[in-house]
Amino acid sequence: MQRTEKYFENDAFRKTAAGVILAAEADAKTGGGRIALDGTVFYPEGGGQPADSGTLTLADGTVLHVTDVHETNGIIWHTVDALPEAAQPGAAVTGTIDWEWRFDKMQQHTGEHILSGILHQMFGAENVGFHIGSDAVRMDTSVPISAEGLREAELAANRIIWENVPVLITYPTPEELAALTYRSKKEIAGQVRIVTIPGADVCACCGTHTAATGQVGQIKILTSENYKGGVRLSVVCGGRALREAQAMRSRQADIGALLSAKADQTAVAVHRVYDEYTALKFAHFGLCSQLFDALAAQLGPDETAIRTVPGLDPDGLHRLATRLSEATTGLCAALTPSEKGTGYCIAQAGGDVRALTKALNAALNGRGGGKPGICQGSCAATSEQVEEFLKKNL
């Protein structure tokens, strides 16, 4: 079978093209199938860029929805949701891509080239991992980069966008390629396609890109984290960057309204609330300690103590059960109601509560465990049900 002509390599802005079906294979599981064409505007998944989506329209007007595209041995296969009898070798079709989807990927891919090239220039960083996700572009670098370094690189990358330089596609001869310095993640056999962005990047790439850097709009690094000796970046470009900025502004407005603070004062207001929260947390800790001491003081030396105190966190439960077990050799249990049931902590000085905890979990749909003298967890039952179970199984 002849290889598929890749119209998208010469013109990434081409949205539609007439073609001829070379082969059609049905998929009994889905009721659809896959179709190979003599030429296509659909980009197949590869190089970190997802496949295009869109439609194939037959001569009789039947529209087939393209849900995936892959290349095998130079032949590009289009996965379709249906495969009517008319979709036979030799039949004419018109392929049309989802342009909104494609242009988004062009913005992300070109933005990745710019940022990767700048990071390579500034820090010698290689791009060792790249994927255009549904929300953001994931980029992995080979070397660590500081937060300040990333801010400088982000600014330099956006300057390339503001300069609106052309994105150049060339096919150098073997001799020209040997003299060229360019980025590439792997050895490439045959003709190499080079993408050049003046001032930013020279890279071997088969993907789709904007015609000029200005069409990328903006590059924004959302997050960075240490990853395998380098950094993993989450990046958005173009329309995604605008939507992220709009969402961020909306979140900031909500926070400002809650804190009664102007947009440029939300950080100050958050610090104030955090300080107030910390003070209340310490006060709560002290009051709980007084309450736990008072509850322990009421116990006899071998008395059973099952106490329910609303609003305790896991640490509070543990502290209460421990304090009770210091006052009695009997079984002690601290309980607190929760949205999903009851949190518990069971303790006994010199005893082993693991078997009782296991039985409680089995009877009341719970989970948890611990050491012989103290176990902690939660269960899908009310505190009254937990207390009743414990009293029956002492």
C-alpha positions as CSV (number, residue, x, y, z in Angstrom):
1,M,0.0,0.0,0.0
2,Q,1.3,3.5,-0.8
3,R,2.4,5.8,2.0
4,T,0.0,8.6,3.0
5,E,0.8,12.1,2.0
6,K,1.0,14.4,5.0
7,Y,-0.6,17.7,4.0
8,F,-0.2,19.0,7.6
9,E,3.6,18.9,7.3
10,N,3.6,21.5,4.5
11,D,0.6,23.5,5.7
12,A,-0.5,23.2,9.3
13,F,-3.3,25.7,8.7
14,R,-4.9,23.5,6.0
15,K,-8.3,22.4,7.5
16,T,-9.7,20.2,4.8
17,A,-8.6,18.0,1.9
18,A,-10.1,15.7,-0.7
19,G,-8.8,12.2,-0.7
20,V,-9.2,8.6,-1.8
21,I,-9.7,5.6,0.5
22,L,-6.7,3.1,0.2
23,A,-8.0,0.6,2.7
24,A,-10.9,0.2,5.2
25,E,-11.0,-2.3,8.1
26,A,-14.0,-2.9,10.2
27,D,-14.0,-3.2,14.0
28,A,-16.6,-5.6,15.2
29,K,-16.3,-4.5,18.8
30,T,-17.1,-0.9,18.2
31,G,-19.1,-1.0,15.0
32,G,-16.7,1.4,13.5
33,G,-13.3,0.8,12.0
34,R,-10.3,2.5,10.5
35,I,-9.6,4.0,7.1
36,A,-6.3,4.7,5.3
37,L,-6.2,7.6,2.8
38,D,-3.8,8.6,0.0
39,G,-3.4,12.0,1.7
40,T,-4.6,13.6,4.9
41,V,-4.8,16.8,6.9
42,F,-5.1,14.7,10.1
43,Y,-2.1,14.7,12.4
44,P,-1.5,11.2,13.9
45,E,-0.6,10.9,17.6
46,G,3.2,11.1,18.1
47,G,6.0,13.2,19.5
48,G,4.0,14.2,22.5
49,Q,1.2,15.7,20.4
50,P,-2.3,14.1,20.4
51,A,-4.0,13.1,17.3
52,D,-6.4,15.3,15.4
53,S,-10.2,14.7,15.5
54,G,-12.7,15.7,12.9
55,T,-14.8,14.1,10.1
56,L,-14.5,12.2,6.9
57,T,-17.4,12.9,4.5
58,L,-18.2,10.3,1.8
59,A,-19.4,11.3,-1.7
60,D,-23.1,10.4,-0.7
61,G,-22.9,12.9,2.2
62,T,-22.4,10.3,4.9
63,V,-20.3,11.8,7.7
64,L,-17.9,9.6,9.7
65,H,-16.5,11.0,12.9
66,V,-12.7,10.6,13.3
67,T,-11.9,9.7,16.9
68,D,-8.2,8.8,16.6
69,V,-5.4,8.8,14.1
70,H,-2.2,6.7,14.1
71,E,0.6,6.1,11.6
72,T,2.0,2.6,10.9
73,N,4.9,2.2,8.4
74,G,4.1,5.5,6.7
75,I,0.4,4.8,6.4
76,I,-2.0,7.0,8.4
77,W,-5.1,5.2,9.7
78,H,-8.1,7.2,10.8
79,T,-10.3,5.6,13.4
80,V,-14.0,6.2,12.7
81,D,-17.2,5.7,14.6
82,A,-18.9,3.9,11.7
83,L,-17.9,2.0,8.5
84,P,-20.7,1.9,5.9
85,E,-20.4,-0.2,2.8
86,A,-19.7,3.0,0.7
87,A,-16.4,3.4,2.6
88,Q,-14.5,1.1,0.3
89,P,-11.1,1.3,-1.4
90,G,-11.2,3.8,-4.3
91,A,-14.1,5.8,-2.7
92,A,-13.6,9.6,-2.5
93,V,-13.8,11.3,0.8
94,T,-13.3,14.8,2.2
95,G,-11.4,15.1,5.5
96,T,-12.0,18.1,7.8
97,I,-10.2,18.6,11.1
98,D,-11.6,20.1,14.2
99,W,-9.8,23.4,13.8
100,E,-10.2,24.6,17.4
101,W,-8.6,21.4,18.6
102,R,-5.8,21.6,16.1
103,F,-5.0,25.3,16.7
104,D,-4.8,24.7,20.5
105,K,-2.2,22.0,19.9
106,M,-0.3,24.2,17.5
107,Q,-0.1,26.9,20.2
108,Q,1.0,24.4,22.9
109,H,3.5,22.7,20.7
110,T,5.1,25.9,19.4
111,G,5.2,27.3,22.9
112,E,7.0,24.2,24.1
113,H,9.6,24.7,21.4
114,I,10.2,28.3,22.5
115,L,10.4,27.5,26.2
116,S,12.5,24.3,25.7
117,G,14.9,26.2,23.4
118,I,15.3,29.1,26.0
119,L,15.9,26.6,28.8
120,H,18.5,24.9,26.7
121,Q,20.2,28.2,26.0
122,M,20.2,29.5,29.5
123,F,20.8,26.3,31.5
124,G,21.9,23.6,29.1
125,A,18.6,21.8,29.9
126,E,17.5,19.0,27.6
127,N,13.8,18.4,27.2
128,V,13.6,14.7,28.2
129,G,9.8,14.4,28.4
130,F,7.0,16.2,26.7
131,H,3.2,15.7,26.4
132,I,0.3,17.9,25.5
133,G,-2.3,17.0,28.0
134,S,-6.0,18.1,28.0
135,D,-5.3,20.8,30.6
136,A,-1.6,21.6,30.3
137,V,1.7,20.7,28.7
138,R,4.0,18.6,30.7
139,M,7.7,19.2,30.2
140,D,10.6,17.4,31.9
141,T,14.1,18.9,32.0
142,S,17.4,17.1,32.4
143,V,18.8,19.5,35.0
144,P,17.4,21.3,38.1
145,I,16.3,24.9,37.6
146,S,15.6,27.4,40.4
147,A,12.3,29.3,40.6
148,E,14.1,32.5,39.7
149,G,15.7,30.8,36.7
150,L,12.3,29.7,35.5
151,R,10.9,33.2,35.9
152,E,13.7,34.5,33.8
153,A,13.2,31.8,31.2
154,E,9.5,32.5,31.1
155,L,10.1,36.2,30.4
156,A,12.7,35.4,27.7
157,A,10.2,33.0,26.0
158,N,7.4,35.5,26.0
159,R,9.8,38.1,24.5
160,I,10.2,35.8,21.5
161,I,6.4,35.8,21.2
162,W,6.3,39.6,21.3
163,E,8.8,39.8,18.6
164,N,6.5,37.7,16.4
165,V,9.4,35.9,14.6
166,P,8.5,33.3,11.9
167,V,8.4,29.6,12.6
168,L,10.5,28.1,9.8
169,I,10.2,24.5,8.5
170,T,13.2,23.1,6.5
171,Y,14.4,19.8,5.2
172,P,18.2,19.9,5.2
173,T,20.3,17.6,3.1
174,P,22.5,15.1,5.0
175,E,25.5,17.4,4.5
176,E,23.6,20.4,5.8
177,L,22.2,18.4,8.7
178,A,25.7,17.3,9.7
179,A,26.8,21.0,10.1
180,L,23.6,22.0,11.9
181,T,23.3,22.2,15.7
182,Y,19.8,21.2,16.7
183,R,17.8,19.6,19.5
184,S,16.5,16.0,19.1
185,K,15.3,13.4,21.6
186,K,16.3,10.4,19.4
187,E,18.3,9.3,16.3
188,I,16.2,9.9,13.2
189,A,16.5,7.7,10.0
190,G,15.8,9.3,6.6
191,Q,14.8,12.9,5.9
192,V,14.8,15.1,9.0
193,R,12.3,17.9,9.4
194,I,13.8,20.9,11.2
195,V,11.7,23.5,13.0
196,T,13.6,26.8,13.5
197,I,12.4,29.7,15.7
198,P,15.0,32.5,15.4
199,G,16.4,33.5,18.8
200,A,14.8,30.5,20.5
201,D,15.1,27.0,19.1
202,V,16.3,24.7,16.3
203,C,14.8,21.3,16.7
204,A,13.9,18.1,14.8
205,C,10.1,17.8,14.9
206,C,7.3,16.3,12.9
207,G,4.5,18.2,14.7
208,T,2.2,21.1,13.8
209,H,3.2,24.6,14.7
210,T,2.0,28.2,14.3
211,A,3.3,30.3,11.3
212,A,4.8,32.9,13.6
213,T,5.5,33.1,17.4
214,G,2.9,35.9,17.9
215,Q,0.1,33.3,17.3
216,V,1.2,31.5,20.5
217,G,-0.2,34.4,22.4
218,Q,1.5,33.7,25.8
219,I,3.5,31.1,27.6
220,K,2.8,30.6,31.3
221,I,4.5,28.1,33.7
222,L,1.9,27.0,36.2
223,T,3.8,24.7,38.4
224,S,7.3,23.1,38.8
225,E,8.5,20.2,40.9
226,N,11.7,18.3,41.3
227,Y,11.6,15.2,39.1
228,K,14.4,12.6,38.4
229,G,17.2,15.1,38.8
230,G,15.5,17.8,36.8
231,V,12.2,19.6,37.0
232,R,8.7,18.7,35.7
233,L,6.9,21.8,34.5
234,S,3.2,22.3,33.9
235,V,2.8,24.9,31.1
236,V,-0.1,26.5,29.2
237,C,0.1,28.6,26.1
238,G,-2.3,30.7,24.0
239,G,-6.0,30.3,24.7
240,R,-5.2,28.0,27.6
241,A,-3.1,30.7,29.2
242,L,-5.9,33.2,28.8
243,R,-8.5,30.8,30.4
244,E,-6.1,30.1,33.2
245,A,-5.6,33.8,33.9
246,Q,-9.4,34.3,33.8
247,A,-10.0,31.4,36.2
248,M,-7.2,32.8,38.5
249,R,-8.8,36.2,38.5
250,S,-12.2,34.7,39.4
251,R,-10.7,32.7,42.3
252,Q,-8.9,35.8,43.5
253,A,-12.2,37.7,43.4
254,D,-13.9,35.0,45.5
255,I,-11.1,35.0,48.0
256,G,-11.1,38.8,48.2
257,A,-14.9,38.8,48.8
258,L,-14.5,36.2,51.6
259,L,-11.7,38.2,53.3
260,S,-13.1,41.6,52.5
261,A,-9.8,42.5,50.9
262,K,-8.9,44.3,47.6
263,A,-7.3,42.2,44.9
264,D,-3.8,43.5,45.7
265,Q,-4.3,42.8,49.5
266,T,-5.5,39.2,49.4
267,A,-2.1,37.8,50.4
268,V,-1.9,40.1,53.5
269,A,-5.5,39.1,54.4
270,V,-4.6,35.4,54.1
271,H,-1.6,35.8,56.4
272,R,-3.8,37.6,58.9
273,V,-6.4,34.8,58.8
274,Y,-3.7,32.2,59.1
275,D,-2.2,33.9,62.2
276,E,-5.7,34.0,63.7
277,Y,-6.2,30.3,62.9
278,T,-2.9,29.3,64.4
279,A,-3.8,31.2,67.6
280,L,-7.2,29.5,67.8
281,K,-5.6,26.1,67.1
282,F,-3.2,26.5,70.1
283,A,-6.1,27.7,72.3
284,H,-8.2,24.7,71.2
285,F,-5.3,22.3,72.0
286,G,-5.1,23.7,75.5
287,L,-8.8,23.5,76.1
288,C,-8.9,19.9,74.9
289,S,-6.1,19.1,77.2
290,Q,-8.1,20.5,80.1
291,L,-11.2,18.5,79.0
292,F,-9.2,15.3,78.7
293,D,-7.7,15.8,82.2
294,A,-11.2,16.4,83.6
295,L,-12.6,13.2,81.9
296,A,-9.6,11.1,83.2
297,A,-10.0,12.5,86.7
298,Q,-13.5,11.0,86.9
299,L,-12.3,7.4,86.4
300,G,-11.7,4.7,88.9
301,P,-8.5,2.6,88.7
302,D,-10.1,-0.3,86.7
303,E,-13.1,1.4,85.2
304,T,-14.1,1.1,81.5
305,A,-14.1,4.5,79.8
306,I,-15.9,5.1,76.5
307,R,-16.2,8.8,75.8
308,T,-17.7,10.7,72.8
309,V,-16.3,14.2,72.1
310,P,-17.5,15.9,68.9
311,G,-15.0,17.7,66.6
312,L,-11.8,15.8,67.4
313,D,-9.2,15.3,64.7
314,P,-7.2,12.0,64.7
315,D,-4.5,13.6,66.9
316,G,-7.2,14.6,69.4
317,L,-8.7,11.1,69.5
318,H,-5.3,9.6,70.2
319,R,-4.6,12.1,72.9
320,L,-7.9,11.5,74.6
321,A,-7.6,7.7,74.5
322,T,-4.0,7.9,75.8
323,R,-5.0,10.2,78.7
324,L,-7.9,7.9,79.7
325,S,-5.7,4.8,79.7
326,E,-3.3,6.6,82.0
327,A,-6.1,6.8,84.6
328,T,-7.5,3.3,84.4
329,T,-6.5,-0.2,83.5
330,G,-9.9,-0.8,81.9
331,L,-10.8,-0.5,78.3
332,C,-10.7,3.1,77.0
333,A,-12.2,4.4,73.8
334,A,-12.3,7.9,72.4
335,L,-15.1,8.5,69.8
336,T,-16.0,11.4,67.6
337,P,-18.8,11.7,65.0
338,S,-17.9,12.5,61.4
339,E,-19.7,12.9,58.0
340,K,-19.0,9.3,57.1
341,G,-19.6,7.7,60.5
342,T,-17.3,7.7,63.6
343,G,-13.6,8.1,64.3
344,Y,-12.3,6.0,67.1
345,C,-9.2,5.3,69.1
346,I,-9.2,2.3,71.5
347,A,-6.5,1.9,74.2
348,Q,-5.9,-0.3,77.3
349,A,-2.9,0.0,79.6
350,G,-1.1,-3.3,79.6
351,G,-3.7,-4.9,77.3
352,D,-4.0,-5.8,73.6
353,V,-6.9,-4.2,71.7
354,R,-6.0,-5.4,68.2
355,A,-8.5,-8.3,68.2
356,L,-11.3,-6.0,69.4
357,T,-10.4,-3.4,66.8
358,K,-10.5,-6.1,64.0
359,A,-13.9,-7.3,65.2
360,L,-15.2,-3.7,65.3
361,N,-14.1,-3.1,61.7
362,A,-15.7,-6.3,60.5
363,A,-19.0,-5.6,62.3
364,L,-19.4,-1.9,61.5
365,N,-17.6,-1.5,58.1
366,G,-14.5,0.1,59.6
367,R,-10.8,0.3,58.9
368,G,-7.9,0.9,61.1
369,G,-5.3,-0.7,63.3
370,G,-2.3,-0.1,65.5
371,K,-0.2,-1.5,68.3
372,P,-1.3,-3.9,71.1
373,G,-2.0,-1.1,73.5
374,I,-3.7,1.4,71.2
375,C,-5.5,1.2,67.8
376,Q,-7.1,3.9,65.8
377,G,-9.4,4.1,62.7
378,S,-13.0,4.9,61.6
379,C,-16.2,3.1,60.8
380,A,-19.4,3.7,58.9
381,A,-21.6,3.7,62.0
382,T,-22.9,6.2,64.6
383,S,-20.9,6.7,67.8
384,E,-23.9,5.2,69.7
385,Q,-23.5,2.0,67.7
386,V,-19.8,1.9,68.2
387,E,-20.2,2.3,72.0
388,E,-22.9,-0.4,72.1
389,F,-20.6,-2.8,70.2
390,L,-17.6,-2.1,72.6
391,K,-19.7,-2.6,75.7
392,K,-21.1,-6.0,74.4
393,N,-17.6,-7.2,73.4
394,L,-15.5,-6.2,76.5
